């Protein structure tokens, strides 16, 4: 069955960078749009970035110019490069295969001095 495993989270100071990875298995990865979501404490899960199977990208206004989503199909992996991190970026980050109900376990990102 489909499985998603996120990694790369951690504690970083404001202005720092992190790169998240999401490895997928059990799907024809190259056929799907991939999404990154995040959920802060007490908040709803929100869509942060998306990348289509053709490589077109979309971003939430709050991360435009700071985050970059990319994918490597032969590795079945999607990435989220996060630069100029702010405390309000603190959340658990999840990847998701578009139009499916499968979520990974998430990876915690904490931005704090």
BAKE-408602 format. One record per residue: residue number from 0; y, z, x of N, C-alpha, C in turn; residue in three letters. Coordinates in Angstrom, 3 decimals. Example, Ala and Ser with C-alpha at 12.3 -4.5 7.8 and 13.67 -1.06 7.14 Angstrom:
{vexdren->0	n_y->-5.690	n_z->7.800	n_x->13.190	ca_y->-4.500	ca_z->7.800	ca_x->12.300	c_y->-3.300	c_z->7.800	c_x->13.200	mikol->ALA}
{vexdren->1	n_y->-2.250	n_z->7.080	n_x->12.850	ca_y->-1.060	ca_z->7.140	ca_x->13.670	c_y->0.030	c_z->7.870	c_x->12.900	mikol->SER}
This chain:
{vexdren->0	n_y->-1.188	n_z->0.000	n_x->0.828	ca_y->0.000	ca_z->0.000	ca_x->0.000	c_y->1.249	c_z->0.000	c_x->0.871	mikol->UNK}
{vexdren->1	n_y->2.392	n_z->-0.212	n_x->0.214	ca_y->3.639	ca_z->-0.274	ca_x->0.946	c_y->4.002	c_z->1.083	c_x->1.539	mikol->UNK}
{vexdren->2	n_y->4.473	n_z->1.062	n_x->2.773	ca_y->4.917	ca_z->2.284	ca_x->3.425	c_y->6.181	c_z->1.993	c_x->4.214	mikol->UNK}
{vexdren->3	n_y->7.133	n_z->2.933	n_x->4.146	ca_y->8.395	ca_z->2.831	ca_x->4.881	c_y->8.581	c_z->4.101	c_x->5.691	mikol->UNK}
{vexdren->4	n_y->8.891	n_z->3.956	n_x->6.964	ca_y->9.079	ca_z->5.110	ca_x->7.845	c_y->10.417	c_z->4.977	c_x->8.549	mikol->UNK}
{vexdren->5	n_y->11.336	n_z->5.893	n_x->8.211	ca_y->12.657	ca_z->5.907	ca_x->8.838	c_y->12.654	c_z->6.807	c_x->10.063	mikol->UNK}
{vexdren->6	n_y->13.507	n_z->6.478	n_x->11.021	ca_y->13.660	ca_z->7.305	ca_x->12.211	c_y->15.045	c_z->7.073	c_x->12.796	mikol->UNK}
{vexdren->7	n_y->15.422	n_z->7.938	n_x->13.739	ca_y->16.671	ca_z->7.743	ca_x->14.458	c_y->17.800	c_z->8.667	c_x->14.068	mikol->UNK}
{vexdren->8	n_y->17.595	n_z->9.498	n_x->13.064	ca_y->18.641	ca_z->10.427	ca_x->12.666	c_y->18.823	c_z->11.548	c_x->13.677	mikol->UNK}
{vexdren->9	n_y->19.843	n_z->12.369	n_x->13.440	ca_y->20.093	ca_z->13.488	ca_x->14.324	c_y->21.472	c_z->14.071	c_x->14.115	mikol->UNK}
{vexdren->10	n_y->21.864	n_z->14.920	n_x->15.054	ca_y->23.181	ca_z->15.549	ca_x->15.035	c_y->24.077	c_z->14.808	c_x->16.012	mikol->UNK}
{vexdren->11	n_y->25.263	n_z->14.417	n_x->15.554	ca_y->26.200	ca_z->13.680	ca_x->16.398	c_y->27.616	c_z->14.172	c_x->16.111	mikol->UNK}
{vexdren->12	n_y->28.459	n_z->14.112	n_x->17.105	ca_y->29.845	ca_z->14.520	ca_x->16.921	c_y->30.638	c_z->13.427	c_x->16.209	mikol->UNK}
{vexdren->13	n_y->31.703	n_z->13.799	n_x->15.528	ca_y->32.566	ca_z->12.777	ca_x->14.915	c_y->33.005	c_z->11.748	c_x->15.952	mikol->UNK}
{vexdren->14	n_y->32.963	n_z->10.488	n_x->15.535	ca_y->33.280	ca_z->9.391	ca_x->16.433	c_y->32.084	c_z->8.841	c_x->17.178	mikol->UNK}
{vexdren->15	n_y->30.959	n_z->9.509	n_x->17.071	ca_y->29.758	ca_z->9.076	ca_x->17.759	c_y->28.999	c_z->7.995	c_x->17.027	mikol->UNK}
{vexdren->16	n_y->27.842	n_z->7.633	n_x->17.579	ca_y->27.022	ca_z->6.547	ca_x->17.041	c_y->25.568	c_z->6.971	c_x->16.936	mikol->UNK}
{vexdren->17	n_y->24.887	n_z->6.357	n_x->16.009	ca_y->23.437	ca_z->6.489	ca_x->15.867	c_y->22.896	c_z->5.150	c_x->15.403	mikol->UNK}
{vexdren->18	n_y->21.644	n_z->4.880	n_x->15.732	ca_y->20.954	ca_z->3.713	ca_x->15.177	c_y->19.700	c_z->4.177	c_x->14.460	mikol->UNK}
{vexdren->19	n_y->19.650	n_z->3.881	n_x->13.178	ca_y->18.481	ca_z->4.201	ca_x->12.368	c_y->17.536	c_z->3.008	c_x->12.334	mikol->UNK}
{vexdren->20	n_y->16.251	n_z->3.309	n_x->12.261	ca_y->15.218	ca_z->2.279	ca_x->12.140	c_y->14.369	c_z->2.570	c_x->10.918	mikol->UNK}
{vexdren->21	n_y->13.863	n_z->1.524	n_x->10.328	ca_y->12.929	ca_z->1.654	ca_x->9.206	c_y->11.812	c_z->0.638	c_x->9.419	mikol->UNK}
{vexdren->22	n_y->10.620	n_z->1.145	n_x->9.638	ca_y->9.451	ca_z->0.298	ca_x->9.849	c_y->8.666	c_z->0.192	c_x->8.552	mikol->UNK}
{vexdren->23	n_y->8.378	n_z->-1.033	n_x->8.157	ca_y->7.675	ca_z->-1.281	ca_x->6.902	c_y->6.260	c_z->-1.775	c_x->7.174	mikol->UNK}
{vexdren->24	n_y->5.352	n_z->-1.432	n_x->6.273	ca_y->3.996	ca_z->-1.949	ca_x->6.331	c_y->3.513	c_z->-2.164	c_x->4.906	mikol->UNK}
{vexdren->25	n_y->2.484	n_z->-2.998	n_x->4.783	ca_y->1.907	ca_z->-3.233	ca_x->3.469	c_y->2.664	c_z->-4.212	c_x->2.604	mikol->UNK}
{vexdren->26	n_y->3.637	n_z->-4.924	n_x->3.188	ca_y->4.377	ca_z->-5.932	ca_x->2.429	c_y->4.610	c_z->-7.157	c_x->3.312	mikol->UNK}
{vexdren->27	n_y->4.936	n_z->-8.256	n_x->2.673	ca_y->5.393	ca_z->-9.432	ca_x->3.419	c_y->6.880	c_z->-9.218	c_x->3.653	mikol->UNK}
{vexdren->28	n_y->7.179	n_z->-8.536	n_x->4.740	ca_y->8.520	ca_z->-8.006	ca_x->4.984	c_y->9.586	c_z->-9.090	c_x->4.895	mikol->UNK}
{vexdren->29	n_y->9.295	n_z->-10.244	n_x->5.447	ca_y->10.307	ca_z->-11.295	ca_x->5.526	c_y->10.718	c_z->-11.839	c_x->4.167	mikol->UNK}
{vexdren->30	n_y->9.983	n_z->-11.509	n_x->3.119	ca_y->10.270	ca_z->-12.049	ca_x->1.785	c_y->11.259	c_z->-11.214	c_x->0.987	mikol->UNK}
{vexdren->31	n_y->11.628	n_z->-10.049	n_x->1.503	ca_y->12.389	ca_z->-9.096	ca_x->0.702	c_y->13.770	c_z->-8.790	c_x->1.258	mikol->UNK}
{vexdren->32	n_y->14.692	n_z->-8.537	n_x->0.325	ca_y->15.946	ca_z->-7.890	ca_x->0.679	c_y->15.661	c_z->-6.421	c_x->0.974	mikol->UNK}
{vexdren->33	n_y->16.307	n_z->-5.910	n_x->2.019	ca_y->16.139	ca_z->-4.510	ca_x->2.406	c_y->17.463	c_z->-3.766	c_x->2.230	mikol->UNK}
{vexdren->34	n_y->17.362	n_z->-2.533	n_x->1.757	ca_y->18.543	ca_z->-1.704	ca_x->1.495	c_y->18.473	c_z->-0.402	c_x->2.295	mikol->UNK}
{vexdren->35	n_y->19.630	n_z->0.085	n_x->2.697	ca_y->19.770	ca_z->1.449	ca_x->3.197	c_y->20.592	c_z->2.234	c_x->2.170	mikol->UNK}
{vexdren->36	n_y->20.082	n_z->3.393	n_x->1.797	ca_y->20.769	ca_z->4.324	ca_x->0.907	c_y->21.026	c_z->5.622	c_x->1.663	mikol->UNK}
{vexdren->37	n_y->21.880	n_z->6.447	n_x->1.111	ca_y->22.058	ca_z->7.793	ca_x->1.632	c_y->22.321	c_z->8.757	c_x->0.480	mikol->UNK}
{vexdren->38	n_y->21.971	n_z->10.007	n_x->0.729	ca_y->22.193	ca_z->11.036	ca_x->-0.266	c_y->22.702	c_z->12.291	c_x->0.434	mikol->UNK}
{vexdren->39	n_y->23.939	n_z->12.650	n_x->0.122	ca_y->24.535	ca_z->13.865	ca_x->0.646	c_y->24.181	c_z->15.024	c_x->-0.263	mikol->UNK}
{vexdren->40	n_y->24.251	n_z->16.251	n_x->0.235	ca_y->23.935	ca_z->17.423	ca_x->-0.597	c_y->24.808	c_z->17.458	c_x->-1.843	mikol->UNK}
{vexdren->41	n_y->24.140	n_z->17.622	n_x->-2.997	ca_y->24.859	ca_z->17.713	ca_x->-4.251	c_y->25.400	c_z->16.414	c_x->-4.787	mikol->UNK}
{vexdren->42	n_y->25.073	n_z->15.299	n_x->-4.134	ca_y->25.603	ca_z->14.004	ca_x->-4.554	c_y->24.472	c_z->13.081	c_x->-4.974	mikol->UNK}
{vexdren->43	n_y->24.845	n_z->12.017	n_x->-5.666	ca_y->23.854	ca_z->11.004	ca_x->-6.032	c_y->23.543	c_z->10.121	c_x->-4.837	mikol->UNK}
{vexdren->44	n_y->22.369	n_z->9.543	n_x->-4.859	ca_y->21.997	ca_z->8.596	ca_x->-3.817	c_y->22.872	c_z->7.345	c_x->-3.975	mikol->UNK}
{vexdren->45	n_y->23.401	n_z->6.861	n_x->-2.860	ca_y->24.272	ca_z->5.694	ca_x->-2.923	c_y->23.792	c_z->4.606	c_x->-1.976	mikol->UNK}
{vexdren->46	n_y->24.035	n_z->3.368	n_x->-2.392	ca_y->23.682	ca_z->2.210	ca_x->-1.572	c_y->24.730	c_z->2.044	c_x->-0.481	mikol->UNK}
{vexdren->47	n_y->24.255	n_z->1.967	n_x->0.750	ca_y->25.151	ca_z->1.881	ca_x->1.902	c_y->25.255	c_z->0.450	c_x->2.427	mikol->UNK}
{vexdren->48	n_y->24.099	n_z->-0.210	n_x->2.561	ca_y->24.090	ca_z->-1.552	ca_x->3.141	c_y->22.839	c_z->-2.281	c_x->2.699	mikol->UNK}
{vexdren->49	n_y->22.944	n_z->-3.620	n_x->2.647	ca_y->21.824	ca_z->-4.460	ca_x->2.267	c_y->21.778	c_z->-5.681	c_x->3.170	mikol->UNK}
{vexdren->50	n_y->20.560	n_z->-6.207	n_x->3.354	ca_y->20.400	ca_z->-7.455	ca_x->4.084	c_y->19.336	c_z->-8.283	c_x->3.371	mikol->UNK}
{vexdren->51	n_y->19.698	n_z->-9.525	n_x->3.068	ca_y->18.754	ca_z->-10.403	ca_x->2.385	c_y->17.734	c_z->-10.951	c_x->3.355	mikol->UNK}
{vexdren->52	n_y->16.747	n_z->-11.663	n_x->2.815	ca_y->15.727	ca_z->-12.233	ca_x->3.697	c_y->16.335	c_z->-13.324	c_x->4.568	mikol->UNK}
{vexdren->53	n_y->17.467	n_z->-13.875	n_x->4.127	ca_y->18.143	ca_z->-14.891	ca_x->4.922	c_y->19.151	c_z->-14.331	c_x->5.898	mikol->UNK}
{vexdren->54	n_y->19.350	n_z->-13.002	n_x->5.864	ca_y->20.252	ca_z->-12.368	ca_x->6.817	c_y->21.655	c_z->-12.102	c_x->6.304	mikol->UNK}
{vexdren->55	n_y->21.938	n_z->-12.403	n_x->5.026	ca_y->23.256	ca_z->-12.076	ca_x->4.483	c_y->23.350	c_z->-10.574	c_x->4.269	mikol->UNK}
{vexdren->56	n_y->24.529	n_z->-10.030	n_x->4.536	ca_y->24.700	ca_z->-8.577	ca_x->4.481	c_y->25.791	c_z->-8.172	c_x->3.501	mikol->UNK}
{vexdren->57	n_y->25.654	n_z->-6.958	n_x->2.981	ca_y->26.677	ca_z->-6.346	ca_x->2.141	c_y->26.772	c_z->-4.876	c_x->2.493	mikol->UNK}
{vexdren->58	n_y->27.983	n_z->-4.330	n_x->2.361	ca_y->28.232	ca_z->-2.941	ca_x->2.737	c_y->29.064	c_z->-2.229	c_x->1.675	mikol->UNK}
{vexdren->59	n_y->28.828	n_z->-0.931	n_x->1.561	ca_y->29.724	ca_z->-0.100	ca_x->0.770	c_y->31.087	c_z->-0.066	c_x->1.453	mikol->UNK}
{vexdren->60	n_y->32.129	n_z->0.035	n_x->0.643	ca_y->33.483	ca_z->0.053	ca_x->1.212	c_y->33.655	c_z->1.186	c_x->2.223	mikol->UNK}
{vexdren->61	n_y->32.975	n_z->2.289	n_x->1.992	ca_y->33.148	ca_z->3.465	ca_x->2.841	c_y->32.608	c_z->3.273	c_x->4.253	mikol->UNK}
{vexdren->62	n_y->31.774	n_z->2.261	n_x->4.475	ca_y->31.174	ca_z->2.073	ca_x->5.801	c_y->31.524	c_z->0.720	c_x->6.420	mikol->UNK}
{vexdren->63	n_y->32.221	n_z->-0.127	n_x->5.696	ca_y->32.575	ca_z->-1.453	ca_x->6.223	c_y->33.338	c_z->-1.324	c_x->7.529	mikol->UNK}
{vexdren->64	n_y->32.942	n_z->-2.141	n_x->8.496	ca_y->33.598	ca_z->-2.126	ca_x->9.794	c_y->33.052	c_z->-1.083	c_x->10.736	mikol->UNK}
{vexdren->65	n_y->32.217	n_z->-0.178	n_x->10.233	ca_y->31.635	ca_z->0.881	ca_x->11.080	c_y->30.121	c_z->0.759	c_x->11.189	mikol->UNK}
{vexdren->66	n_y->29.468	n_z->0.334	n_x->10.117	ca_y->28.007	ca_z->0.231	ca_x->10.082	c_y->27.593	c_z->-1.239	c_x->10.123	mikol->UNK}
{vexdren->67	n_y->26.442	n_z->-1.502	n_x->10.743	ca_y->25.881	ca_z->-2.845	ca_x->10.784	c_y->24.398	c_z->-2.778	c_x->10.474	mikol->UNK}
{vexdren->68	n_y->23.981	n_z->-3.532	n_x->9.461	ca_y->22.564	ca_z->-3.624	ca_x->9.117	c_y->21.995	c_z->-4.888	c_x->9.753	mikol->UNK}
{vexdren->69	n_y->20.773	n_z->-4.799	n_x->10.234	ca_y->20.106	ca_z->-5.963	ca_x->10.817	c_y->18.606	c_z->-5.830	c_x->10.575	mikol->UNK}
{vexdren->70	n_y->17.891	n_z->-6.905	n_x->10.843	ca_y->16.440	ca_z->-6.884	ca_x->10.635	c_y->15.769	c_z->-7.750	c_x->11.692	mikol->UNK}
{vexdren->71	n_y->14.548	n_z->-7.366	n_x->12.032	ca_y->13.696	ca_z->-8.154	ca_x->12.914	c_y->12.396	c_z->-8.343	c_x->12.173	mikol->UNK}
{vexdren->72	n_y->12.218	n_z->-9.525	n_x->11.621	ca_y->11.100	ca_z->-9.731	ca_x->10.699	c_y->9.740	c_z->-9.598	c_x->11.378	mikol->UNK}
{vexdren->73	n_y->9.596	n_z->-10.100	n_x->12.605	ca_y->8.262	ca_z->-10.029	ca_x->13.208	c_y->7.880	c_z->-8.591	c_x->13.531	mikol->UNK}
{vexdren->74	n_y->8.890	n_z->-7.702	n_x->13.602	ca_y->8.615	ca_z->-6.276	ca_x->13.793	c_y->8.534	c_z->-5.529	c_x->12.472	mikol->UNK}
{vexdren->75	n_y->8.852	n_z->-6.225	n_x->11.373	ca_y->8.895	ca_z->-5.610	ca_x->10.042	c_y->9.782	c_z->-4.366	c_x->10.052	mikol->UNK}
{vexdren->76	n_y->10.932	n_z->-4.501	n_x->10.673	ca_y->11.830	ca_z->-3.370	ca_x->10.854	c_y->13.255	c_z->-3.754	c_x->10.464	mikol->UNK}
{vexdren->77	n_y->13.926	n_z->-2.833	n_x->9.801	ca_y->15.337	ca_z->-2.980	ca_x->9.487	c_y->16.084	c_z->-1.841	c_x->10.177	mikol->UNK}
{vexdren->78	n_y->17.284	n_z->-2.152	n_x->10.663	ca_y->18.077	ca_z->-1.206	ca_x->11.434	c_y->19.414	c_z->-0.942	c_x->10.743	mikol->UNK}
{vexdren->79	n_y->19.976	n_z->0.218	n_x->11.036	ca_y->21.337	ca_z->0.519	ca_x->10.611	c_y->22.062	c_z->1.124	c_x->11.811	mikol->UNK}
{vexdren->80	n_y->22.943	n_z->0.317	n_x->12.409	ca_y->23.770	ca_z->0.798	ca_x->13.511	c_y->25.008	c_z->1.452	c_x->12.913	mikol->UNK}
{vexdren->81	n_y->25.217	n_z->2.710	n_x->13.243	ca_y->26.330	ca_z->3.475	ca_x->12.672	c_y->27.267	c_z->3.907	c_x->13.790	mikol->UNK}
{vexdren->82	n_y->28.488	n_z->3.404	n_x->13.756	ca_y->29.498	ca_z->3.734	ca_x->14.757	c_y->30.653	c_z->4.487	c_x->14.105	mikol->UNK}
{vexdren->83	n_y->31.467	n_z->5.100	n_x->14.931	ca_y->32.655	ca_z->5.834	ca_x->14.443	c_y->32.282	c_z->6.773	c_x->13.300	mikol->UNK}
{vexdren->84	n_y->31.236	n_z->7.530	n_x->13.505	ca_y->30.725	ca_z->8.386	ca_x->12.433	c_y->31.718	c_z->9.476	c_x->12.069	mikol->UNK}
{vexdren->85	n_y->31.722	n_z->9.803	n_x->10.780	ca_y->32.618	ca_z->10.809	ca_x->10.215	c_y->31.789	c_z->11.922	c_x->9.584	mikol->UNK}
{vexdren->86	n_y->32.342	n_z->13.104	n_x->9.434	ca_y->31.592	ca_z->14.187	ca_x->8.769	c_y->31.096	c_z->13.786	c_x->7.382	mikol->UNK}
{vexdren->87	n_y->31.855	n_z->12.958	n_x->6.692	ca_y->31.435	ca_z->12.544	ca_x->5.342	c_y->30.266	c_z->11.569	c_x->5.345	mikol->UNK}
{vexdren->88	n_y->29.835	n_z->11.132	n_x->6.532	ca_y->28.624	ca_z->10.315	ca_x->6.630	c_y->27.364	c_z->11.181	c_x->6.662	mikol->UNK}
{vexdren->89	n_y->27.519	n_z->12.483	n_x->6.726	ca_y->26.378	ca_z->13.392	ca_x->6.735	c_y->25.568	c_z->13.233	c_x->5.457	mikol->UNK}
{vexdren->90	n_y->24.276	n_z->12.949	n_x->5.618	ca_y->23.401	ca_z->12.700	ca_x->4.481	c_y->21.982	c_z->12.456	c_x->4.993	mikol->UNK}
{vexdren->91	n_y->21.050	n_z->12.406	n_x->4.063	ca_y->19.723	ca_z->11.878	ca_x->4.365	c_y->19.764	c_z->10.382	c_x->4.074	mikol->UNK}
{vexdren->92	n_y->19.337	n_z->9.591	n_x->5.029	ca_y->19.361	ca_z->8.137	ca_x->4.920	c_y->17.953	c_z->7.619	c_x->4.647	mikol->UNK}
{vexdren->93	n_y->17.884	n_z->6.708	n_x->3.673	ca_y->16.608	ca_z->6.146	ca_x->3.240	c_y->16.674	c_z->4.618	c_x->3.279	mikol->UNK}
{vexdren->94	n_y->15.561	n_z->4.001	n_x->3.620	ca_y->15.493	ca_z->2.560	ca_x->3.421	c_y->14.637	c_z->2.275	c_x->2.197	mikol->UNK}
{vexdren->95	n_y->14.819	n_z->1.086	n_x->1.662	ca_y->14.118	ca_z->0.716	ca_x->0.441	c_y->13.922	c_z->-0.783	c_x->0.405	mikol->UNK}
{vexdren->96	n_y->12.794	n_z->-1.191	n_x->-0.125	ca_y->12.547	ca_z->-2.599	ca_x->-0.377	c_y->13.123	c_z->-2.927	c_x->-1.751	mikol->UNK}
{vexdren->97	n_y->14.017	n_z->-3.887	n_x->-1.801	ca_y->14.681	ca_z->-4.238	ca_x->-3.060	c_y->13.637	c_z->-4.581	c_x->-4.131	mikol->UNK}
{vexdren->98	n_y->13.918	n_z->-4.112	n_x->-5.363	ca_y->13.081	ca_z->-4.418	ca_x->-6.537	c_y->11.700	c_z->-3.767	c_x->-6.472	mikol->UNK}
{vexdren->99	n_y->11.567	n_z->-2.727	n_x->-5.678	ca_y->10.348	ca_z->-1.929	ca_x->-5.693	c_y->10.728	c_z->-0.460	c_x->-5.875	mikol->UNK}
{vexdren->100	n_y->9.734	n_z->0.373	n_x->-6.105	ca_y->9.980	ca_z->1.802	ca_x->-6.304	c_y->9.598	c_z->2.626	c_x->-5.089	mikol->UNK}
{vexdren->101	n_y->9.378	n_z->1.955	n_x->-3.973	ca_y->8.916	ca_z->2.684	ca_x->-2.792	c_y->10.079	c_z->3.117	c_x->-1.907	mikol->UNK}
{vexdren->102	n_y->10.071	n_z->4.397	n_x->-1.550	ca_y->11.066	ca_z->4.980	ca_x->-0.662	c_y->10.357	c_z->5.589	c_x->0.542	mikol->UNK}
{vexdren->103	n_y->11.041	n_z->5.614	n_x->1.662	ca_y->10.542	ca_z->6.369	ca_x->2.802	c_y->10.874	c_z->7.843	c_x->2.630	mikol->UNK}
{vexdren->104	n_y->10.540	n_z->8.610	n_x->3.659	ca_y->10.774	ca_z->10.058	ca_x->3.604	c_y->12.213	c_z->10.412	c_x->3.954	mikol->UNK}
{vexdren->105	n_y->12.941	n_z->9.462	n_x->4.519	ca_y->14.339	ca_z->9.689	ca_x->4.873	c_y->14.493	c_z->10.268	c_x->6.266	mikol->UNK}
{vexdren->106	n_y->15.694	n_z->10.116	n_x->6.816	ca_y->16.021	ca_z->10.700	ca_x->8.103	c_y->17.408	c_z->11.335	c_x->7.994	mikol->UNK}
{vexdren->107	n_y->17.522	n_z->12.558	n_x->8.496	ca_y->18.759	ca_z->13.327	ca_x->8.345	c_y->19.777	c_z->12.913	c_x->9.407	mikol->UNK}
{vexdren->108	n_y->20.992	n_z->12.641	n_x->8.937	ca_y->22.119	ca_z->12.377	ca_x->9.827	c_y->23.158	c_z->13.454	c_x->9.565	mikol->UNK}
{vexdren->109	n_y->23.533	n_z->14.173	n_x->10.618	ca_y->24.544	ca_z->15.218	ca_x->10.514	c_y->25.661	c_z->14.920	c_x->11.504	mikol->UNK}
{vexdren->110	n_y->26.878	n_z->14.808	n_x->10.986	ca_y->28.044	ca_z->14.525	ca_x->11.827	c_y->28.914	c_z->15.774	c_x->11.815	mikol->UNK}
{vexdren->111	n_y->28.970	n_z->16.431	n_x->12.954	ca_y->29.681	ca_z->17.707	ca_x->13.030	c_y->30.036	c_z->18.014	c_x->14.469	mikol->UNK}
{vexdren->112	n_y->31.158	n_z->18.692	n_x->14.649	ca_y->31.554	ca_z->19.117	ca_x->15.982	c_y->31.065	c_z->20.549	c_x->16.229	mikol->UNK}
